[in-house]
Amino acid sequence: MKKGGWRKLIVLLLVFDLLLLLRLRPGLSPRVNLSHSQMDLLPNIRFGLNLNPQSSDNLFGLLGFYVQSSKEQADEEGLRIQVWDEQKGMMEMNFEEYIVHVVAGEMPAGYETEALKAQAIAARTYALKHLRGEDRCKSGYTICTDPYCCQACLQTEEMKSCWGDRYDEYYKKIDDAVKATEGEVLTSDGKLISALYHSSSGGRTEDSEAVFAVALPYLVSVESDGEEDSPEYSDEKVFSVQDLCSIVNAEFPQAHLKAPAEQIDVWGRTDSGRVKLVQLGEIVINGQQLRNLLNLHSTNFSFEFEGDSVRITCIGFGHGVGMSQCGANAMAKRGVDYRAILEHYYTGVEIITMDEQL
Ligand SMILES: [Zn+2]
């Protein structure tokens, strides 16, 4: 081939390669919520459809610079996730960076490092399951920042206002915990688990079936020792008889609640002590309904009637299913590592790295 012919061919191939890169660069392509099957393509897309040349002694080697640049950029960007926030709208974040923000929002930064690592893995598993489309967010997007729907996600300015002078120290502590467990997720029977967690179990976690009506083999009730010292362990709320009757009757007019001391009665508890059913005047509702109505910390509640007031004491904080964060912290204080913490709260699970999954 003539000199000019080679030049034309090289220019042509460079243009072709550039066009290919523009198509493949994640930052330049439109973002969509990926389905499970689409996610399976992600590693190939991220690494340039295996076009990355192994040697530079052929024509593709000359073009390798561009393919290599794409790979380096993909490596830098890593896996990304779209996070919906009611105030801020859609935020697109690096996946591991997102986990740092979730751990900051979901667990006190003062907790033990091994507990923070366990939290990072639970949060990552939860998020990956959403990213793969195996779990849904009520917003319709991949995942949101509402802790009642998905997972809390503290923004940098919120971390600074929460932690004040300790911002640098706490950020590094959480970032280190996330990096130390990078890519690690929980599976059962080769599938990502629903890695539920809660603040405090009050001494014993709950079967998933009792709360969500779905029995999962890895979400079964286990002991959770050492939570008593935590401020989340118990909580009290006091209502006047009049206020309590007004709240209940407004939500359930057929209750006709007038005299709580005579008309409120717990009808049954689960093995872990949480209320199954409670009689309120002329109706019976489940423990979760009353928890929601009165904004109680848990369904492990009991009543004390004192003259014109009703004292409701709750043990534990949260739904009680999966990992207890207080319990995880107590285990970490006893010298237990994050793997053993997770294996305790999620029965029979395996800890694997995400690359094996995707
Ligand atoms: Zn959500």
Residues whose N, C-alpha, C, O or C-beta is under 5 A from the ligand:
A	BS01	ZN	C137 K138 S139 I143 C144 C149 C150
